Amino acid sequence: MSVLDTLFRPVLPSLEGEGVVLRMPQSGDYPAWRELRQQSRAFLTPWEPAWSADELSRRAYQLRLRRYRHEARERTGYTFFLFDAEGRILQGGVTVGLIRRGVAQSCTLGYWMGAPFAGTGRMHRAVEALKHLVFELEGLHRMEAACLPSNERSIRLLEKAGFRREGYLKNYLKIAGRWEDHYLYSLIVDDWTRSPASAPARSASIA
């Protein structure tokens, strides 16, 4: 762990789910992050904003860390890396962003998975663990997620996690250089607390 990571430790929460660990990114994660993102480039780019020329550079990574830490300190967003149960192998990432307080009490869910680990159920378990941060620790009422209508894998993930499709958003996000329509999904705290799947996941912890 670097000096910067040590200084920012109070705002680096971690979550544990079933066979997964979610931890905020650190400086020392850069080589593994770069390798996984490069290895998964063809798999990820159809579903993400267009990559910049320096997308995988160390400087760009450090700028991301600075933004993640600022958001965590302000409690406006939390970005996690997804690891195996031992916290050693980086497998993907998940974000709770655009946190709104006041009358909204809502946030937006985002995620990416490295190509070697896609379709293994790990992201579903990560989302289940993340619900505790959103609904219990942050006390939010609503979690939203948007996905491309053609992204069948993402649709299955959201519906398995209990999200309901609420609408169709025209030209909602610029993906791979083009404005794309998206489905809008949501999960509210009442649906989560009534779900039988919410009980076992309460073992998730934050430090």
Buried (B, 14 or more C-beta within 10 A) or exposed (E): EEEBBEEBEEBBBBBBBBEBBBBBBBBEBBEBBBEBBEEBBEBBBEBBEEBEEEBBEEEBBEEBBEEBBEBBEEEBBBBBBBBBEEBEBBBBBBBBEBBBEEEEBBBBBBBBBBBEBBEEEBBBBBBBBBBBBBBBEBEBBBBBBBBBEEBEEBBEBBEBBBBEEEEEEEEBBEBBEEEBBBBBBBBBBEBBEEBEEBEEBEEBEBE
